[in-house]
Amino acid sequence: MKEVIEQLIIELREKNPELSEDKARTWIELLVSDFESSYAKAGYDYQGTAVVEKVVRQWIESYGDKIHEFAGNNPKYAHLLHDS
């Protein structure tokens, strides 16, 4: 999964050059974690990293260029992504 995360970070930064590598990593880790936990809470069996990768890649394609705007509107993520 580490290689998948590294590739997704690259893709997110290509889609949204405003993000530093650290913030892109934080976003990818949050998206992966949220998807996995939501999928489990819904009662689905774990389908492996391929499903996680596919969904996160779709999110990057759809929302990656404006994902940095989301943090300001969602306190769940804002404290993790604010500038230090």
N, C-alpha and C positions, 0 to 999 in steps of 0.2 A: 504493500500500500504506500510505502514511503516514496517509491518512484512515481506512482500515480499522483500523489500530492504535489511532488516537485513539478511535474508536467502541468498540472492544473494551475499552479502558481504562475508559471510562465504564461499560460494562456490568459489568465486573468490580467496580468500586467500588460500583455499585448493589447487586450481589449480596453484597459483603463490605465494609461501611463501615469495618471496622477497618483497611483498607489505605490508606496514603497514596497520593497520585497517583504519586509516584516508585516506590513498591513495586509498585503495580499495573502501571506501565509496565515495570518490570523483569520481572515475571511474564509479561506478554503477550509481551515480546521473547524471553524464554526459551522459552515455549511455541511460538511461531512458529518460532524457530530449531531447536528440537528436532524439531518435526514435519517441517520441510523436510529436515533432515539425515537423519532416520530414513527418510523416504519415499525419498530419493535412495539411501541405502545398501541399501534393499530392492530397488533396481533399477527403480523406477517412474519414468516420465517425469513431468516437472513439469506439473501440471495448472492452474497459475495461482493467483492470490490467492483466487479464489472457494472453492477446496477448502480452503485454509489457513484462511480466515475461517470456513467452516462447521465445521471440526473444532475450532478454538479456541473458537468460540461454544458448541459442545456441551460442551467441557470446563468452560467458565465455568458453564454451566447445571448441570452435574453436580457439580462440585467447588469452584466459586468461593467459596462461603460458608465453606469450611474450608481453602482453599488455603494460608493463612498457617501452618496447623499442619504442613503437609508439610515445610517448610524445616527444621524442627528435627529431623526424622527422616532427612533426606537431605543428607549433607555436600556433595554436588555443588552444591546451591543455597544452603545455609545461609550461606556466607561472602558471598554476593551480597545476601542479604536481611536480615542481622542489623542491629540498630539501632546506629547509629554514635554 
